[in-house]
Amino acid sequence: MTGDLFELFVWMWIVATVAFAPLGYFIYKFTQKNGKPFGETEPHGDSPSLVNEFAENAIDFFKGLLAKK
């Protein structure tokens, strides 16, 4: 009985280690480079994009329609 319980304990530690390894790696990388886990990345929205321009034009169009009413 004690051997079975010890074996279960060891297997649960192995499973937990494998399950939480990605989280530990992310925390490790996040604590490096002044809180930037993936190094220098471009902030969202700064790069030109056809989809972003289309969305901005659509929003401006609808704002113009609502302003005329």
Rosetta blueprint (number, residue, H / E / L):
1 M L
2 T H
3 G H
4 D H
5 L H
6 F H
7 E H
8 L H
9 F H
10 V H
11 W H
12 M H
13 W H
14 I H
15 V H
16 A H
17 T H
18 V H
19 A H
20 F H
21 A H
22 P H
23 L H
24 G H
25 Y H
26 F H
27 I H
28 Y H
29 K H
30 F H
31 T L
32 Q L
33 K H
34 N H
35 G H
36 K L
37 P L
38 F L
39 G L
40 E L
41 T L
42 E L
43 P L
44 H L
45 G L
46 D L
47 S L
48 P L
49 S L
50 L H
51 V H
52 N H
53 E H
54 F H
55 A H
56 E H
57 N H
58 A H
59 I H
60 D H
61 F H
62 F H
63 K H
64 G H
65 L H
66 L H
67 A H
68 K H
69 K L
